[in-house]
């Protein structure tokens, strides 16, 4: 078994190119969602923003990915503008990454590998798959795209 890497050890850049330090989110739940602008699930941005605004102990992190149906071809600037203009997104959006395959970002290696997260293995099947990490930095669970952000399955963890 690999040494247990903490979610707080992983680095990623924001859409604006600034390094994001997940350790600033210690004591909060983090909902990671791989997002895309041209997907049937894209309207979930609205519910994700509402979750982010409603629960003070929750941080939503959108992670753009172009691996599913080439549905996120935009540049960082285009993605940021799309999210703000169409959905009023103010939550953290990261740089565009690969969530699976040979170039999988370390964040998604951690989220999808029991060897790293200590909880369970998974595969990212499509855009808007959600991964919840609790206030202690532990993977809680994940949900496929069809599970809406405001689903009781997810929200019960913040009540």
BABA-421516 format. One line per 4 residues: number of its first residue (from 1); their letters; for each residue x negated, y, z negated of N, C-alpha, C. Coordinates in steps of 0.001 Angstrom, whole numbers. Atoms other than C-alpha are relative to their C-alpha. Layout:
! BABA-421516
NUM> a> X:Y:Z:X:Y:Z:X:Y:Z  ...
This chain:
! BABA-421516
1> xxxx> -847:-1200:0:0:0:0:-881:1249:0  744:-1251:-60:-1223:3478:853:195:778:-1290  -134:-851:1162:-1836:5994:-1871:1253:830:161  -1233:-764:-94:1370:7759:-2699:-302:1468:274
5> xxxx> 157:-1397:-396:1262:11058:-853:1280:704:-415  -1164:-779:395:3581:13686:-2234:494:826:1190  -574:-891:-1021:5941:15621:23:-648:1383:-119  590:-1314:244:4289:18655:-1562:-1428:129:534
9> xxxx> 1351:-18:-573:914:17689:-32:15:260:1506  -106:-81:-1460:2200:17925:3550:103:1457:440  9:-1371:-528:1594:21053:5586:660:25:1377  -630:-227:-1303:3588:22381:8529:88:1512:184
13> xxxx> -131:-1433:-254:3903:25771:10190:1462:364:228  -1331:-529:-298:7031:27891:10382:60:355:1485  -142:-445:-1392:8416:29035:13728:-884:1221:275  816:-1203:-164:6477:32252:13132:-1494:-291:-106
17> xxxx> 1402:381:40:3224:30294:12799:-653:80:-1366  546:-71:1355:2819:30720:9032:11:-1387:-628  80:1291:672:1712:27726:6971:1052:-66:-1103  -1032:211:1009:4573:26370:4854:-569:-932:-1062
21> xxxx> 452:808:1131:3641:25052:1425:1244:-523:-716  -1208:570:595:6382:22673:288:-28:33:-1523  55:-17:1465:5125:22891:-3303:771:1191:-582  -805:-1126:490:6935:26245:-3577:1466:-418:-209
25> xxxx> -1370:488:137:10151:24175:-3395:142:-1016:-1134  -112:912:1152:9350:22051:-6477:1151:478:-873  -1164:-355:817:12474:21938:-8638:1244:271:818  -1166:-153:-886:14780:22225:-5618:145:-1246:858
29> xxxx> -243:1041:-1001:16400:19667:-3344:-396:570:1352  354:-442:-1355:15112:19837:224:715:-917:989  -680:754:-1055:17258:18771:3180:-717:288:1312  710:-125:-1270:15119:18161:6268:914:-486:1117
33> xxxx> -856:357:-1120:16992:18110:9577:-756:274:1294  621:-261:-1301:15464:17607:13017:1069:608:903  -1001:-805:-697:17270:20206:15113:-345:193:1472  166:-290:-1427:17790:21046:18777:1095:965:430
37> xxxx> -925:-1053:-432:19485:23942:20559:1038:-458:1013  -884:404:-1107:21116:22017:23415:620:-1376:-247  -510:1314:398:22708:19100:21554:1476:116:-378  -1397:18:422:26304:18114:20902:157:258:-1495
41> xxxx> -43:-214:1449:25455:18326:17186:-498:1384:-409  555:-1325:296:23990:21855:17448:920:856:-867  -866:-791:891:27107:23419:15840:-188:-305:-1489  288:288:1412:25929:21745:12601:-881:1073:-631
45> xxxx> 783:-1119:540:23617:24760:12244:859:837:-952  -902:-825:811:26639:26648:10855:183:-616:-1387  -205:675:1282:27332:24063:8127:-1307:-85:-797  1297:18:692:23606:23808:7334:-265:1350:-663
49> xxxx> 180:-1334:572:23478:27569:6802:915:183:-1209  -938:-106:1125:26575:27377:4568:-517:-783:-1215  585:775:1100:24917:24621:2484:-1131:783:-652  1154:-757:486:21762:26702:2176:443:1204:-832
53> xxxx> -510:-1180:703:23808:29727:1071:759:-372:-1276  -880:404:1099:26078:27786:-1331:-734:-558:-1200  675:700:1090:23643:25721:-3377:-1374:604:-256  1249:-703:303:20876:27684:-5089:-1157:-965:-239
57> xxxx> 1075:974:244:18962:24482:-5868:-288:-849:1239  218:704:-1265:18868:23435:-2204:-727:894:988  687:-679:-1100:16485:24420:567:232:-849:1246  -160:682:-1281:17448:23482:4127:-1208:340:855
61> xxxx> 1145:-199:-883:14519:23005:6501:346:-612:1354  -250:458:-1364:15246:22776:10230:-1331:-273:688  1243:411:-647:12601:20930:12229:283:-257:1489  -264:183:-1428:12881:21469:16007:-799:-1148:598
65> xxxx> 617:1161:-644:12126:18430:18140:592:-131:1394  -449:137:-1390:12326:17851:21907:-54:-1457:461  165:1410:-355:12143:14042:21797:1296:-720:362  -1284:662:-252:15857:13299:22222:740:753:1098
69> xxxx> -708:-615:-1122:17301:14112:25632:-553:1341:430  625:-1289:-369:14875:17034:26069:920:1168:-357  -1006:-987:397:17374:19141:24110:-561:1178:-784  630:-1160:637:14863:21548:22579:-1246:385:773
73> xxxx> 1120:-384:-863:12715:22914:25389:-552:1379:-326  351:-1392:248:12535:26447:23991:-1326:211:-699  1187:-438:740:9498:28314:22722:436:333:-1424  -321:-389:1377:9306:29257:19047:882:1246:-20
77> xxxx> -766:-1246:-43:10634:32723:19895:1431:-264:481  -1333:318:-531:13536:31308:21934:841:-766:-1021  -713:775:1019:14469:28837:19187:473:928:-1118  -348:-929:1080:14393:31556:16524:1160:907:405
81> xxxx> -1060:-893:-467:16533:33917:18596:1325:-755:138  -1209:814:-168:19029:31147:19468:674:-253:-1346  -542:337:1322:19464:30152:15813:602:1221:-686  -485:-1228:641:19859:33737:14561:1248:529:689
85> xxxx> -1097:-606:-753:22150:34972:17328:1257:-864:-42  -1166:866:-115:24420:31943:17608:547:-529:-1324  -447:624:1256:24541:30641:14037:-388:775:-1252  380:-808:1145:23134:33368:11783:-956:-714:-947
89> xxxx> 898:813:813:20435:30986:10586:-1062:864:-680  1059:-665:769:18229:32363:7827:-868:-1016:-732  819:1004:680:16948:29063:6409:-1266:-279:811  1303:268:-598:13426:27856:7167:119:-910:1224
93> xxxx> 146:822:-1199:12820:26571:10689:-1500:-140:233  1429:245:-194:9454:24951:11310:-366:63:1484  490:163:-1367:7307:24682:14394:638:-1250:609  -522:1177:-692:8475:22185:17015:-1012:-1137:-127
97> xxxx> 883:1149:228:7071:18717:16268:597:-1269:613  -496:1339:-323:7382:15035:17160:398:-670:-1310  -492:664:1209:9460:13114:14616:-172:-1520:75  259:1436:-169:8537:9677:16016:-1099:-173:1038
101> xxxx> 994:289:-1031:5931:7998:18190:-1431:279:-428  1440:-117:243:2162:8336:18504:-403:1338:-595  340:-1333:500:2163:12070:17726:922:447:-1132  -910:-312:1097:4582:11855:14783:-697:891:-1030
105> xxxx> 539:-931:1001:4020:14754:12399:-49:-694:-1369  102:616:1330:2857:13761:8872:1275:145:-853  -1256:-158:743:6138:15157:7464:936:-1162:292  -919:1081:-362:8146:12580:9394:-607:-1378:-229
109> xxxx> 621:1257:423:5593:9865:8725:421:-280:-1441  -370:148:1406:6332:10467:5035:1490:-315:-136  -1451:191:128:10108:10720:5480:454:-1387:457  -477:1248:-607:10358:7504:7547:-753:-1249:-446
113> xxxx> 817:1156:389:7752:5239:5884:91:-294:-1489  -83:412:1405:8460:3366:2650:-1388:-41:-630  1376:62:485:4711:2915:2338:-458:1354:-539  384:-1348:421:4407:6699:1955:990:605:-987
117> xxxx> -1007:-656:847:7708:7779:399:438:-847:-1192  -306:862:1120:8081:4785:-1920:1441:-445:-113  -1433:295:108:11793:4415:-1166:508:-892:1128  -535:794:-1100:12692:3186:2323:-585:397:1343
121> xxxx> 391:-241:-1386:11769:2876:5974:1223:449:788  -1079:-405:-900:13844:4529:8683:-606:393:1336  384:-482:-1321:13718:5583:12296:906:1172:338  -823:-1127:-428:14888:8935:13606:653:-400:1309
125> xxxx> -758:485:-1163:17628:8013:16080:393:1114:962  -471:-1089:-857:18737:11440:17376:-154:1319:-747  36:-1322:613:18854:15174:16699:984:79:-1170  -843:-284:1170:20357:16374:13409:134:-1184:-952
129> xxxx> 84:1005:1056:19374:13327:11364:-510:727:-1245  281:-738:1226:19138:14452:7743:-715:-872:-1023  750:668:1066:16656:13487:5007:44:895:-1227  -64:-766:1232:17172:14572:1410:-1112:-425:-952
133> xxxx> 1040:188:1002:14279:14958:-1008:483:729:-1254  -539:-600:1221:15243:15611:-4644:-972:985:-652  761:-1039:704:13948:18186:-7133:-1362:-476:-481  1281:575:437:11134:15819:-8141:-878:-426:1174
137> xxxx> 793:345:-1174:9890:15379:-4564:161:-1440:453  -252:1395:-377:11402:11885:-4151:1051:-74:1100  -1004:218:-1036:13229:10715:-1046:1246:-580:-645  -1273:487:525:16900:10252:-1943:635:-942:1010
141> xxxx> -650:787:-1039:18380:9019:1338:-82:771:1311  -91:-672:-1291:18924:9845:4992:1343:-334:623  -1281:164:-666:21973:10198:7206:-175:321:1475  62:-218:-1443:22417:9957:10957:798:1243:398
145> xxxx> -569:-1228:-545:23648:12802:13154:1497:160:-252  -1456:-78:149:27345:11943:12820:437:460:-1389  -324:-461:1352:27245:12685:9079:-157:1510:-33  29:-1466:18:28161:16350:8767:-759:498:-1230
149> xxxx> 777:-528:1122:25970:18530:6538:813:160:-1286  -828:-210:1191:28903:19220:4191:750:-1266:-426  -593:1283:377:29830:15527:3910:-193:-251:-1501  104:356:1428:30518:14287:365:-1222:-874:-259
153> xxxx> 1171:865:145:27739:11731:938:-1250:804:-327  1162:-867:205:25258:14609:979:236:958:-1176  -279:-1054:963:26898:17303:-1150:37:-528:-1445  -80:546:1376:27396:14975:-4157:-1338:98:-737
157> xxx> 1322:-91:622:23652:15265:-4768:-318:1385:-553  241:-1372:475:23935:19016:-5491:1006:405:-1065  -1063:-375:934:26996:18949:-7764:-372:-271:-1436
